[in-house]
């Protein structure tokens, strides 16, 4: 993951961060059977679909409980926020601007960072 979010994740020892930009890439990675990472950051709005579709597929995986999911949606997208929580996202962010403070708050909510 690039930018300030990627830097912050690496600073907190999240070393194997993969950045997938489409629903297709994410679903392909899940279908490959590879070990899930410790953290998945999932956007609601993807160029070829929706992050909720990925979250639904992820929910069916037997090793899902070992992976934390931080789901982020644009401000005021209450449908995506509610659905993500119902599908088991560990933290949900609603934000227009993705910055370190918002990410830190979500990682605390997911139990990945201490206060």
Steps between C-alpha positions, in 0.01 A plus 500: 500500500634838403476846652460603863279200583762257369774678692297490820423129459867418441598717800273281714655178366233408248760378252302286258251759385359434155312762307231376266308757306215297352234255614632252243854509645374456854265211415777332300736527796239347732428218255870416469496333840802697620524574872300807593697798633460630854326811370283575198411859425201501273345796318129508429534660159712296259534576128341171396268425790449545871704409805191342656522222240855429612395508865220250427751260342744553783232425759459147358866411546582270792810699600320837496508531879880531489484808276391848602304699244489879492229614259488857379218679327446854385329736741128452541493153339291356782395196294858382443593576861207303641553208262873482572432479874239228444747307284758505777737786426711562809502876444316731264614844395281760336721770364554727206868536576708197588766612746711360780263609779202325339707188433641494855149522643384210282800287599426565868134404441614177332727419795820536301640807675492603863355840595 
